[in-house]
Amino acid sequence: MLSGAAGQQTAQCRTAFGALIEKMRDMKRRYFLTPPLEDADYVSLGLKPHDTTPTPSGTPTAQVTIETYLVGRHELGIKILYVAGDPHDKANRGFRIWFTVAAPGETPPADPGDLHGSFYTKRKKDLMEFNFGDSGKTVYFAVQIENEGRKGPWGPLVSALIP
């Protein structure tokens, strides 16, 4: 997370970019959509005609796994890697990461259905923070690709030691 001047500059850039997007949409609405243009007019202007048919996105079919790396005390970095399927498929919108923390001596989960906690991310690299008392325990992960509520196949069960 950014702090100080860098965080303030990032916020200012986002605000300026949002204002630019609004101005461009307004310009398009006033100059291209107000006088109704035909598809031939759009083509002559070098623009794509408006597509009224929504593009369907299907159920994800790719399979992913997690690779962990050390970041700091009680923190693990996670990196999502594709095991099978097409990583460029439009159905791959985000990742549901399921996990469970187990103390030494506890029975590990047998399959991904035994994992209790989860979070959703669209990032391929993320950070997980754990409680102070979780240090020395093992965390078990499995990932599913999600697309608007539709879930893909489970990835393999992976474990890592919490530093």
N, C-alpha and C positions, 0 to 999 in steps of 0.2 A: 504494500500500500504506500502510495506517495504521501509525503508530508511537506509542510512548509511551502516554499515558493514553487516547487515543481508541481505540487498538487493544485495550487491556485492557478498556475498556467494551464494545466490540463483542463480544469473546470472552465476557464475562459475560452479555451479552444473549442470545447464541446458546445458551449453556449453560442459562440460565433458560427460554428458549423451548422447548428440547428437553425439559426437565423438565416443563413445562406440557403439552406434547403427550403425553408418557407418562402423566401423571395423567389427562388427558381420555380417552385410549384405555382406561386401566384403569377409569375410571368407566363408560364405555360398555359395556365387557365385563361388569362386575359388575351393572349395573342394567338394561341393555337386552338383553344376549345370554344371561346366565345363566338367567333364566327364559325359555324359548324363546318368542319373540313371533311371532305370525303377521303377515302383511303388513297385515291390517286394523288390528292393534294399532299398527304403526308409523305408519300413516296417521292414526289417531285421536290419536296423540301429536304430529302435525305433522312427522314425519320421513319421509324417503324410504325405501321398502323397498330392501333390498340387491339390487343387480343382479348376478346370477351370470354373465351373458354378457359376456365382455370386449369392449370396443369396439375394432374393428379400426382400425389406422392404416395408411394406404397409403404408396405411394411418393411422395415429393415431386415436384410438377410446377412449382413456382414457380422463377424464375430471379433470381439476385441478382448484384450487382456491388459493387466496393469503391471508396470515396472516401477518399483519404488527406489528412491534415493534419499540419502540423509540431507536434511536442511539445517536442523538445529535441535535443541533439547525439546523433546515431546512433539516434534514436528517431522512429518514425512512428506516428501515430494512425490507426486504420482504422475506418471507419464502413460498415456493410453497408446497402445500399439495394436494394429490390426493383425489378427491371426488368420482369418479367412474372409473372403468376399472382397467386394470392390470398395476401397476407401473413398472414392469419388462419387459414390451413389448418392442421389438427391434425397433418398430416404434416411440418410445418416444425419439427423439433425442435432442430437445431443446424446449424452451418456448418463445412465442411471447407475451410480456406483453404490453397491451394497457392501456392507462391512459388519463385522462383529469383533469385539475385543475379548480375548480369552486369557485368563491368568495361567501361569505354569501349573500343570496338573489337571486342568479342566479338559474335558473332551472337545476336540476341535469339531467344527461343523463338517458333516459328511457330504453335503451338497449345497449349492447356492441358495436353495430354499430355506436353509437354516440360518441365514444371515438376517440380522434384525434391523440395523440402521441403514439409511440410504440418503443420498443427496444427488441432485441433478446438476450437471454442468455441460456447457458447450465447449469448454476448453480441453485441449489435448494434454496440457500440463497444468496441474493444480497443486494446492498445498492443503494438507490435513493437519490440524492441530489437535492434540490429545490432552487430557487432564494430567496433572502432575502425578497422580497415583497410577496412571497407566504405564509409566516407564517400566520397561522390563517385560511387559506383557506382549502377546502376539496378536496382531490384527490380521483378519482374514478378509479378502476382497473377492468380488466377482462383479462383472460389468455387463450391462445390457445396453444396446443402442436403442434410443427411443425416438419416435417421430409422431408428435401430436397424440400421445397416449398409446400408440401401437409399439409393442416391444419386439425386439429381435431376439435371437438365440442367446443363451447364457455364454459368457466367456469362461475359461478355466478358473478354478479356485486357486488363489494366490495368497501367500502369507508373508508377513514381514514382522520383524522385531521392532517394537517402539523404543526409540532411544531415550 
